[in-house]
Amino acid sequence: MITFRKHERKDIPYRVQWFNNPEVNRYLRGTFEEKTSLSKEKEWFSKYEQTKNKKFFTICQNEIPIGIIGISHINKTRKSADIFIAIGENNSRGKGIGKTAMLWIMNYGCKDLKLQKLTLSVMKDNIPAVRLYKSLGFQIKDEVKKKNKKNKDYSSLLFMLIKKEKFILDNNQNPKQDKFQPSLIPYQDMLHDQQY
């Protein structure tokens, strides 16, 4: 069973483990070109707790944390936001969990936050992720070259976008009801808590 819960301080050790994992790190656009640490992640979390335009969740498989998914740069005026996902456990990849999590966060953004546009960025050579995002309806809007400070190589970064109406159409949702199919994702009532 795949479920999602609020990202909490108790997840900090997992963040260190996941973001120091080479299989995760190499696709994070240089965010963690140097290894992260407990102190760095505690500092990040303290800042995150004070932020109003970011919402992160822990992806759990049978209640065991396996990754993180989030939505950031939430702009209520433009009704847009960026989404991010990282499956931290190597043995949890290639099993459809990423797709399940992406559908869940897209639904959360479009339905609960009433956003009209979702964007993301992904390394072009992250073939499985690019394939997944395209299958969900995301379209490439821009491509830029990024220099890796660590090995001095250049790689391409793709910026992708999907609009709410395409998400609804591609996932067989009723635009009038705007209701996600509950059989696909276990939707938790805690997401309606006003503290978010």
N, CA and C of each residue as an Amber inpcrd file, in Angstrom:
protein
   588
   0.8430000  -1.1950000   0.0000000   0.0000000   0.0000000   0.0000000
   0.8810000   1.2490000   0.0000000   0.6380000   2.1250000  -0.9430000
   1.3690000   3.3870000  -1.0220000   0.5120000   4.4850000  -0.4020000
   1.0630000   5.1810000   0.5780000   0.3520000   6.2800000   1.2310000
   1.2710000   7.4890000   1.3200000   0.6660000   8.6140000   1.6830000
   1.3980000   9.8740000   1.7600000   1.0470000  10.5710000   3.0680000
   2.0510000  11.1010000   3.7240000   1.8070000  11.8310000   4.9620000
   2.6470000  13.1020000   4.9740000   2.3210000  13.9710000   5.8910000
   3.0470000  15.2240000   6.0460000   4.5330000  14.9520000   6.2870000
   5.3940000  15.7040000   5.6070000   6.8420000  15.5800000   5.7990000
   7.1980000  16.1450000   7.1690000   7.8790000  15.3570000   7.9900000
   8.1300000  15.7430000   9.3740000   9.6190000  15.7020000   9.7100000
   9.9390000  16.2610000  10.8740000  11.3390000  16.2860000  11.3140000
  11.9290000  14.8820000  11.4420000  11.0980000  13.9350000  11.7730000
  11.6010000  12.5670000  11.9200000  12.0800000  11.9920000  10.5900000
  11.7630000  12.6890000   9.4880000  12.1990000  12.2390000   8.1670000
  13.5790000  12.7620000   7.7910000  14.1560000  13.6220000   8.6120000
  15.4540000  14.2170000   8.2820000  16.5360000  13.1630000   8.0230000
  16.6710000  12.1240000   8.8570000  17.6890000  11.0960000   8.5540000
  17.4700000  10.4290000   7.1990000  16.2050000  10.2570000   6.8170000
  15.9140000   9.6840000   5.5060000  16.3680000  10.6330000   4.4040000
  16.1530000  11.9360000   4.5960000  16.5730000  12.9210000   3.6030000
  18.0820000  12.8230000   3.3710000  18.8330000  12.7190000   4.4530000
  20.2900000  12.6120000   4.3370000  20.6640000  11.3490000   3.5590000
  20.0350000  10.2480000   3.9120000  20.3120000   8.9720000   3.2480000
  19.9580000   9.0320000   1.7660000  18.7640000   9.5410000   1.4610000
  18.3040000   9.5760000   0.0760000  19.1180000  10.5270000  -0.7830000
  19.3490000  11.7450000  -0.2930000  20.0320000  12.7400000  -1.1140000
  21.5290000  12.4800000  -1.2340000  22.0620000  11.5950000  -0.4070000
  23.4550000  11.1710000  -0.5470000  23.5750000   9.8940000  -1.3760000
  22.4370000   9.3460000  -1.7650000  22.4060000   8.1610000  -2.6170000
  22.7770000   8.5750000  -4.0440000  23.8660000   8.0430000  -4.6080000
  24.2880000   8.4340000  -5.9580000  23.2010000   8.2800000  -7.0040000
  22.3420000   7.2760000  -6.8570000  21.2790000   7.0460000  -7.8300000
  20.2240000   8.1480000  -7.7950000  20.1140000   8.8280000  -6.6760000
  19.1880000   9.9590000  -6.5440000  19.9200000  11.2560000  -6.8490000
  21.0840000  11.3920000  -6.2770000  21.8710000  12.6210000  -6.3470000
  22.1890000  13.0560000  -7.7680000  22.4830000  12.1120000  -8.6450000
  22.9410000  12.4740000  -9.9880000  21.8770000  13.1610000 -10.8310000
  20.6230000  13.0790000 -10.4110000  19.5520000  13.7140000 -11.1740000
  18.9660000  14.9440000 -10.4790000  19.6380000  15.4480000  -9.4560000
  19.0870000  16.5720000  -8.6950000  19.6350000  17.9290000  -9.1290000
  20.0530000  18.0480000 -10.3770000  20.4480000  19.3380000 -10.9640000
  21.5460000  20.0480000 -10.1860000  22.4200000  19.2700000  -9.5120000
  23.5100000  19.9050000  -8.7840000  23.1170000  20.4480000  -7.4300000
  21.8690000  20.2270000  -7.0070000  21.4290000  20.7170000  -5.7000000
  22.3030000  20.1580000  -4.5870000  22.7020000  18.8960000  -4.7530000
  23.5390000  18.2590000  -3.7410000  24.8520000  17.7930000  -4.3700000
  25.5750000  18.7350000  -5.0010000  26.8620000  18.3870000  -5.5850000
  27.8560000  18.0130000  -4.4890000  27.6450000  18.5560000  -3.3100000
  28.4000000  18.1360000  -2.1370000  27.4360000  17.3420000  -1.2560000
  27.9650000  16.3990000  -0.5050000  27.0940000  15.5760000   0.3330000
  26.3650000  16.4270000   1.3630000  25.1160000  16.0570000   1.5910000
  24.3480000  16.7550000   2.6110000  24.6140000  16.0900000   3.9680000
  24.0710000  16.6620000   5.0200000  24.3300000  16.1580000   6.3720000
  23.1190000  16.4160000   7.2520000  23.1200000  15.8430000   8.4440000
  22.0240000  16.0630000   9.3840000  21.8720000  17.5390000   9.7120000
  22.9790000  18.2260000   9.9280000  22.9070000  19.6510000  10.2830000
  22.3390000  20.4750000   9.1380000  22.7440000  20.1650000   7.9150000
  22.2290000  20.8990000   6.7530000  20.7380000  20.6550000   6.5750000
  20.3230000  19.4100000   6.7550000  18.9110000  19.0860000   6.5670000
  18.0470000  19.6280000   7.7010000  18.5860000  19.6970000   8.8990000
  17.8510000  20.3150000  10.0050000  17.6520000  21.8030000   9.7290000
  18.6820000  22.4290000   9.1860000  18.5830000  23.8530000   8.8350000
  17.5460000  24.0490000   7.7370000  17.5750000  23.1580000   6.7230000
  16.5870000  23.2370000   5.6500000  15.1830000  23.0940000   6.2110000
  14.9900000  22.1280000   7.1190000  13.6520000  21.8750000   7.6370000
  13.1370000  23.0510000   8.4600000  14.0100000  23.6860000   9.2040000
  13.6020000  24.8550000   9.9990000  13.0980000  25.9660000   9.0880000
  13.7780000  26.1580000   7.9630000  13.3440000  27.1710000   6.9990000
  12.0380000  26.7460000   6.3340000  11.9410000  25.4610000   6.0270000
  10.7330000  24.9430000   5.3920000   9.5020000  25.1630000   6.2610000
   9.6470000  24.9770000   7.5650000   8.5170000  25.1470000   8.4830000
   7.9900000  26.5770000   8.4820000   8.8200000  27.5210000   8.0800000
   8.4110000  28.9260000   8.0570000   7.8960000  29.3590000   6.6880000
   7.9670000  28.4530000   5.7280000   7.5860000  28.7820000   4.3580000
   6.1080000  28.5000000   4.1130000   5.4560000  29.4070000   3.4280000
   4.0230000  29.2660000   3.1600000   3.7250000  28.7020000   1.7710000
   4.7020000  28.7500000   0.8740000   4.4020000  28.3580000  -0.5070000
   5.0160000  27.0170000  -0.8980000   5.2930000  26.1700000   0.0950000
   5.8010000  24.8310000  -0.1700000   5.0610000  23.8180000   0.6960000
   4.7890000  22.6500000   0.1280000   4.1480000  21.5810000   0.8770000
   4.8060000  20.2670000   0.4620000   5.4850000  19.6370000   1.4110000
   6.1710000  18.3870000   1.1210000   5.5320000  17.2280000   1.8760000
   5.5870000  16.0560000   1.2470000   4.9950000  14.8550000   1.8150000
   5.9730000  13.6920000   1.7030000   5.8630000  12.7720000   2.6430000
   6.6920000  11.5730000   2.6320000   5.9130000  10.4410000   1.9800000
   6.5350000   9.8040000   1.0100000   5.9310000   8.6550000   0.3380000
   6.2540000   7.4120000   1.1630000   5.2290000   6.6630000   1.5300000
   5.4400000   5.4600000   2.3440000   4.9190000   4.2220000   1.6240000
   5.6610000   3.1450000   1.7500000   5.2310000   1.8510000   1.2310000
   5.0540000   0.9240000   2.4220000   3.8160000   0.5380000   2.6640000
   3.5010000  -0.2430000   3.8670000   4.0190000   0.4620000   5.1190000
   3.8000000   1.7760000   5.1580000   4.1350000   2.6580000   6.2820000
   5.6360000   2.9240000   6.4430000   6.4530000   2.4040000   5.5360000
   7.8990000   2.6460000   5.5910000   8.2610000   3.7540000   4.6060000
   8.9270000   4.8310000   5.0460000   9.2980000   5.9280000   4.1490000
  10.2310000   5.4530000   3.0360000   9.8900000   5.8060000   1.8000000
  10.7270000   5.4150000   0.6620000  11.0710000   6.5980000  -0.2380000
  10.4870000   7.7650000   0.0190000  10.7720000   8.9010000  -0.8360000
  10.0340000  10.1500000  -0.4040000  10.1920000  11.1800000  -1.1980000
   9.5950000  12.4770000  -0.8890000   8.9650000  13.0560000  -2.1520000
   7.8510000  13.7260000  -1.9680000   7.2050000  14.4150000  -3.0790000
   6.6910000  15.7480000  -2.5610000   6.7230000  16.7440000  -3.4030000
   6.3070000  18.0560000  -2.9160000   5.8540000  18.9900000  -4.0110000
   5.3150000  20.0820000  -3.5630000   4.8400000  21.1270000  -4.4640000
   5.3500000  22.4500000  -3.9030000   6.0050000  23.2460000  -4.7340000
   6.6460000  24.4700000  -4.2570000   6.3810000  25.6370000  -5.2030000
   6.8410000  26.8150000  -4.7830000   6.5990000  28.0420000  -5.5540000
   5.1110000  28.1790000  -5.8790000   4.2820000  27.8790000  -4.8860000
   2.8330000  27.9750000  -5.0780000   2.4480000  29.4400000  -5.2330000
   1.8630000  29.7580000  -6.3690000   1.4550000  31.1310000  -6.6660000
  -0.0600000  31.1460000  -6.8310000  -0.7560000  31.6410000  -5.8200000
  -2.2170000  31.6250000  -5.8520000  -2.7830000  32.6220000  -6.8490000
  -2.0070000  33.6480000  -7.1700000  -2.4620000  34.6290000  -8.1560000
  -2.4250000  34.0290000  -9.5540000  -1.3060000  33.4250000  -9.8890000
  -1.1600000  32.7920000 -11.2000000  -1.7380000  31.3830000 -11.2240000
  -2.0680000  30.8620000 -10.0410000  -2.5970000  29.5090000  -9.9020000
  -1.6410000  28.4850000 -10.5110000  -0.3720000  28.5990000 -10.1150000
   0.6510000  27.7030000 -10.6440000   1.5920000  27.2580000  -9.5320000
   2.3480000  26.1970000  -9.7960000   3.3250000  25.6940000  -8.8250000
   4.2520000  24.7040000  -9.5110000   5.3840000  24.4260000  -8.8560000
   6.3280000  23.4140000  -9.3230000   6.1420000  22.1530000  -8.4900000
   6.3690000  20.9990000  -9.0950000   6.3050000  19.7590000  -8.3360000
   7.6440000  19.0290000  -8.4100000   7.8990000  18.2270000  -7.3910000
   9.1880000  17.5520000  -7.2400000   8.9570000  16.1740000  -6.6410000
   9.7390000  15.1980000  -7.1000000   9.6430000  13.8550000  -6.5370000
  11.0230000  13.2070000  -6.5040000  11.2790000  12.4370000  -5.4670000
  12.5020000  11.6440000  -5.3840000  12.1700000  10.3360000  -4.6760000
  12.3200000   9.2240000  -5.3800000  12.1760000   7.9060000  -4.7620000
  13.5500000   7.5510000  -4.2110000  13.6820000   7.5710000  -2.8910000
  14.9880000   7.4290000  -2.2700000  15.5180000   6.0150000  -2.1630000
  14.6220000   5.0400000  -2.0800000  15.0390000   3.6470000  -1.9180000
  15.1950000   2.9840000  -3.2850000  16.3800000   2.4530000  -3.5540000
  16.6630000   1.8710000  -4.8650000  15.7030000   0.7490000  -5.2430000
  15.3260000  -0.0860000  -4.2750000  14.4590000  -1.2250000  -4.5890000
  12.9920000  -0.8400000  -4.7400000  12.6940000   0.4560000  -4.6100000
  11.3090000   0.9140000  -4.7760000  11.0910000   1.5570000  -6.1440000
  12.1260000   1.5960000  -6.9740000  11.9890000   2.1760000  -8.3050000
  11.5830000   1.1150000  -9.3180000  10.9830000   1.5760000 -10.4040000
  10.5850000   0.6660000 -11.4610000   9.3740000  -0.1770000 -11.1320000
   8.6030000   0.2490000 -10.1380000   7.4280000  -0.5180000  -9.7110000
   6.1270000   0.2720000  -9.8410000   6.1990000   1.4140000 -10.5060000
   4.9950000   2.2210000 -10.6870000   4.6900000   3.1550000  -9.5380000
   5.5550000   3.1810000  -8.5230000   5.3090000   4.0420000  -7.3660000
   5.4300000   5.5090000  -7.7440000   6.3920000   5.8130000  -8.6110000
   6.5650000   7.1940000  -9.0500000   5.3180000   7.7240000  -9.7370000
   4.7010000   6.8950000 -10.5790000   3.4840000   7.3130000 -11.2710000
   2.3450000   7.5180000 -10.2820000   2.2060000   6.5920000  -9.3360000
   1.1750000   6.7230000  -8.3110000   1.3450000   8.0260000  -7.5410000
   2.5800000   8.3140000  -7.1510000   2.8570000   9.5250000  -6.3800000
   2.6190000  10.7870000  -7.2020000   3.0100000  10.7530000  -8.4700000
   2.8150000  11.9210000  -9.3290000   1.3290000  12.2100000  -9.5360000
   0.5450000  11.1810000  -9.7860000  -0.8970000  11.3780000  -9.9430000
  -1.4970000  11.9670000  -8.6710000  -1.0110000  11.4970000  -7.5430000
  -1.5200000  11.9820000  -6.2600000  -1.2080000  13.4560000  -6.0540000
   0.0380000  13.8610000  -6.2950000   0.4060000  15.2580000  -6.0620000
  -0.2240000  16.1660000  -7.1070000  -0.4140000  15.6690000  -8.3290000
  -1.0730000  16.4670000  -9.3680000  -2.5310000  16.7030000  -8.9980000
  -3.1710000  15.6630000  -8.4770000  -4.5460000  15.8160000  -8.0210000
  -4.6340000  16.7910000  -6.8550000  -3.6930000  16.6810000  -5.9420000
  -3.6630000  17.5860000  -4.7930000  -3.5140000  19.0330000  -5.2490000
  -2.6270000  19.2620000  -6.2050000  -2.4210000  20.6160000  -6.6970000
  -3.6290000  21.1610000  -7.4350000  -4.2090000  20.3410000  -8.3000000
  -5.3340000  20.8130000  -9.1180000  -6.6410000  20.8900000  -8.3390000
  -6.8760000  19.9250000  -7.4550000  -8.1500000  19.8810000  -6.7380000
  -8.1170000  20.6620000  -5.4300000  -7.1830000  20.3180000  -4.5490000
  -7.1560000  20.9430000  -3.2190000  -6.6380000  22.3760000  -3.2530000
  -5.5810000  22.6000000  -4.0360000  -5.0150000  23.9500000  -4.1110000
  -5.6190000  24.7710000  -5.2390000  -6.4330000  24.1170000  -6.0740000
  -7.1370000  24.7790000  -7.1810000  -6.1680000  25.4760000  -8.1370000
  -5.0670000  24.8010000  -8.4340000  -4.0870000  25.3400000  -9.3740000
  -4.5010000  25.0080000 -10.8000000  -4.0800000  25.8440000 -11.7260000
  -4.4120000  25.6530000 -13.1320000  -3.2190000  25.1570000 -13.9480000
  -2.0180000  25.2660000 -13.3790000  -0.8230000  24.8980000 -14.1320000
   0.2390000  24.3260000 -13.1980000   0.8250000  23.1970000 -13.5870000
   1.8910000  22.5700000 -12.8180000   3.1330000  22.4520000 -13.6970000
   4.2800000  22.7640000 -13.1350000   5.5280000  22.6830000 -13.8820000
   6.5330000  21.8220000 -13.1160000   7.5510000  21.3640000 -13.8190000
   8.6380000  20.6140000 -13.1920000   9.8720000  20.7360000 -14.0650000
  11.0100000  20.3790000 -13.5070000  12.2490000  20.3390000 -14.2800000
  12.8880000  18.9770000 -14.0680000  13.5580000  18.4790000 -15.1000000
  14.1390000  17.1430000 -15.0480000  15.3500000  17.0950000 -15.9690000
  16.3830000  16.3610000 -15.5520000  17.5450000  16.1860000 -16.4050000
  17.1440000  15.3620000 -17.6270000  17.5890000  15.7920000 -18.7920000
  17.2040000  15.1330000 -20.0370000  17.6430000  13.6770000 -20.0750000
  18.7750000  13.3730000 -19.4360000  19.2670000  12.0020000 -19.4630000
  18.5980000  11.1010000 -18.4300000  17.6630000  11.6500000 -17.6620000
  16.8680000  10.8350000 -16.7400000  15.6910000  10.2650000 -17.5350000
  16.0120000   9.3230000 -18.3950000  15.0470000   8.7980000 -19.3630000
  13.7680000   8.2600000 -18.7190000  13.8460000   7.4420000 -17.6620000
  12.6070000   6.9250000 -17.0580000  11.6880000   8.0380000 -16.5620000
  12.2730000   9.0860000 -15.9590000  11.4540000  10.1880000 -15.4370000
  10.8160000  10.9770000 -16.5700000  11.5880000  11.2690000 -17.6150000
  11.0510000  12.0150000 -18.7570000   9.9060000  11.2360000 -19.3930000
  10.0980000   9.9310000 -19.5360000   9.0520000   9.0800000 -20.1150000
   7.7920000   9.1050000 -19.2470000   7.9770000   9.0470000 -17.9330000
   6.8390000   9.0810000 -17.0130000   6.0820000  10.3910000 -17.1360000
   6.7980000  11.5080000 -17.0930000   6.1430000  12.8120000 -17.1360000
   5.3750000  13.0070000 -18.4400000   5.9470000  12.5470000 -19.5420000
   5.2480000  12.6530000 -20.8280000   3.9840000  11.8040000 -20.8190000
   4.0600000  10.6170000 -20.2060000   2.8870000   9.7410000 -20.1570000
   1.7670000  10.3500000 -19.3230000   2.1260000  11.2410000 -18.3940000
   1.1320000  11.9030000 -17.5470000   0.5660000  13.1590000 -18.1980000
   1.1080000  13.5260000 -19.3570000   0.5880000  14.6830000 -20.0750000
   1.4700000  15.9150000 -20.0550000   2.6110000  15.8480000 -19.3790000
   3.5140000  16.9930000 -19.3510000   4.1470000  17.1950000 -20.7250000
   4.3280000  18.4490000 -21.0880000   4.9560000  18.7930000 -22.3560000
   6.2210000  19.5980000 -22.1000000   7.2350000  19.3760000 -22.9300000
   8.4900000  20.1170000 -22.8010000   8.2900000  21.5400000 -23.3060000
   8.6120000  22.5120000 -22.4630000   8.4570000  23.9160000 -22.8240000
   9.7920000  24.6090000 -23.0630000  10.8620000  24.0660000 -22.4860000
  12.1660000  24.6970000 -22.6660000  13.2630000  23.6930000 -22.3310000
  14.4440000  23.9530000 -22.8490000  15.6090000  23.1160000 -22.5740000
  16.8260000  24.0130000 -22.4320000  17.5570000  23.8510000 -21.3510000
  18.7460000  24.6700000 -21.1220000  19.9210000  23.7640000 -20.7630000
  21.1170000  24.2450000 -21.0770000  22.3310000  23.5200000 -20.7370000
  22.7700000  23.9180000 -19.3330000  23.1170000  22.9350000 -18.5430000
  23.5690000  23.1990000 -17.1760000  24.9440000  22.5910000 -16.9690000
  25.8390000  23.3680000 -16.3570000  27.1910000  22.8850000 -16.0850000
  27.2570000  22.2700000 -14.6950000  27.7850000  21.0650000 -14.6430000
  27.9720000  20.3840000 -13.3690000  29.3000000  20.8320000 -12.7710000
  29.2460000  21.5050000 -11.6350000  30.4560000  22.0380000 -11.0140000
  31.4200000  20.9410000 -10.5880000  30.8760000  19.7560000 -10.3710000
  31.6980000  18.6650000  -9.8490000  32.5930000  18.0570000 -10.9220000
  32.0040000  17.7220000 -12.0860000  32.8040000  17.0770000 -13.1280000
  32.9860000  17.9390000 -14.3710000  32.4870000  19.1720000 -14.3190000
  32.6690000  20.1560000 -15.3880000  31.9200000  19.8040000 -16.6760000
  31.1180000  18.7490000 -16.6320000  30.3500000  18.3720000 -17.8110000
  29.0950000  19.2320000 -17.9310000  28.5460000  19.2490000 -19.1430000
  27.2910000  19.9510000 -19.3760000  26.1850000  18.9210000 -19.5990000
  25.0220000  19.2180000 -19.1070000  23.8710000  18.3570000 -19.3380000
  22.6550000  19.2330000 -19.5990000  21.6560000  18.6410000 -20.2010000
  20.4550000  19.3950000 -20.5560000  19.3850000  19.2530000 -19.4820000
  18.7800000  20.3730000 -19.1570000  17.6930000  20.4100000 -18.1820000
  16.4050000  20.7570000 -18.9110000  15.4040000  19.8970000 -18.7750000
  14.1130000  20.1200000 -19.4250000  13.1330000  20.7600000 -18.4540000
  12.3890000  21.7320000 -18.9520000  11.3080000  22.3390000 -18.1810000
  10.0000000  21.8830000 -18.8150000   9.1470000  21.2610000 -17.9970000
   7.9120000  20.6780000 -18.5060000   6.6970000  21.2770000 -17.8060000
   5.5610000  21.2090000 -18.4910000   4.3410000  21.8550000 -17.9910000
   3.1110000  21.0330000 -18.3450000   2.1150000  21.0930000 -17.4660000
   0.8050000  20.5300000 -17.7680000  -0.2560000  21.4670000 -17.2120000
  -1.3410000  21.6240000 -17.9610000  -2.4540000  22.4490000 -17.4980000
  -3.5410000  21.5510000 -16.9220000  -4.3210000  22.1190000 -16.0180000
  -5.3250000  21.3470000 -15.2920000  -6.2780000  20.6240000 -16.2340000
  -6.7400000  21.3010000 -17.2790000  -7.7260000  20.6800000 -18.1590000
  -7.1620000  19.4470000 -18.8610000  -5.8690000  19.4660000 -19.1830000
  -5.2510000  18.3030000 -19.8270000  -5.1020000  17.1600000 -18.8300000
  -4.7520000  17.4970000 -17.5920000  -4.6370000  16.4730000 -16.5500000
  -5.9770000  15.7830000 -16.3470000  -7.0490000  16.5590000 -16.2840000
  -8.3900000  16.0030000 -16.0950000  -8.7730000  15.1240000 -17.2760000
  -8.5170000  15.6140000 -18.4960000  -8.8840000  14.8850000 -19.7040000
  -8.0870000  13.5900000 -19.8400000  -6.7720000  13.6780000 -19.6580000
  -5.9090000  12.5130000 -19.8440000  -6.1380000  11.4300000 -18.8010000
  -6.6720000  11.8050000 -17.6440000  -6.8820000  10.8310000 -16.5760000
  -8.3530000  10.4840000 -16.3830000  -9.1510000  10.7450000 -17.4410000
 -10.5630000  10.3620000 -17.4560000 -11.3540000  10.9110000 -16.2890000
 -11.0770000  12.1580000 -15.9300000 -11.8330000  12.7820000 -14.8580000
 -12.9710000  13.6150000 -15.4480000 -13.9720000  13.8350000 -14.6420000
 -15.1100000  14.6430000 -15.0550000 -14.8090000  16.1060000 -14.7610000
 -14.6270000  16.9520000 -15.7900000 -14.2940000  18.3580000 -15.5500000
 -15.3220000  19.0860000 -14.6980000 -16.5890000  18.6760000 -14.7930000
 -17.6320000  19.3520000 -14.0260000 -17.5140000  19.0160000 -12.5410000
 -17.2580000  17.7450000 -12.2620000 -17.1480000  17.3330000 -10.8670000
 -15.7370000  17.5450000 -10.3300000 -14.7450000  17.4900000 -11.2490000
 -13.3390000  17.6640000 -10.8530000 -12.9910000  16.7360000  -9.6940000
 -13.3770000  15.4830000  -9.8440000 -13.1830000  14.5180000  -8.7590000
 -12.2150000  13.4210000  -9.1880000 -11.1840000  13.2090000  -8.4120000
 -10.1840000  12.1920000  -8.7200000 -10.7470000  10.8050000  -8.4610000
 -10.3160000   9.8490000  -9.2670000 -10.7850000   8.4840000  -9.0880000
 -10.1630000   7.8860000  -7.8210000 -10.9320000   7.6660000  -6.7680000
 -10.3810000   7.2050000  -5.4910000  -9.7590000   5.8240000  -5.5590000
 -10.1170000   5.0350000  -6.5750000  -9.5570000   3.6930000  -6.6630000
  -8.0790000   3.7130000  -7.0340000  -7.6180000   4.8230000  -7.5910000
  -6.2270000   4.9060000  -8.0260000  -5.2800000   5.2560000  -6.8940000
  -5.6670000   6.2020000  -6.0430000  -4.7770000   6.7070000  -5.0050000
  -5.4920000   6.7200000  -3.6570000  -4.8550000   6.2030000  -2.6010000
  -5.4530000   6.3230000  -1.2640000  -5.3690000   7.7700000  -0.8030000
  -6.4870000   8.4700000  -0.8190000  -6.5040000   9.8960000  -0.5060000
  -6.7850000  10.1030000   0.9710000  -5.9070000  10.8250000   1.6800000
  -6.0180000  10.9720000   3.1210000  -6.7230000  12.2670000   3.5020000
  -7.6160000  12.1760000   4.4760000  -8.3620000  13.3460000   4.9250000
  -7.4580000  14.4230000   5.5010000  -6.2720000  14.0410000   5.9740000
  -5.3880000  15.0170000   6.6110000  -4.9880000  16.1360000   5.6630000
  -5.0970000  15.9020000   4.3720000  -4.7100000  16.9380000   3.4210000
  -5.6700000  18.1100000   3.4330000  -6.8330000  17.9250000   4.0090000
  -7.8080000  19.0090000   4.0580000  -7.6440000  19.8470000   5.3190000
  -6.6720000  19.4890000   6.1380000  -6.4060000  20.2460000   7.3650000
  -5.9990000  21.6690000   7.0150000  -6.6050000  22.6420000   7.6410000
  -6.3610000  24.0420000   7.3090000  -4.9610000  24.5170000   7.6730000
  -4.2110000  23.7100000   8.4410000  -2.8580000  24.1330000   8.7840000
  -1.9680000  24.1840000   7.5560000  -2.3920000  23.5510000   6.4820000
  -1.6290000  23.6370000   5.2560000  -1.9440000  24.9370000   4.5580000
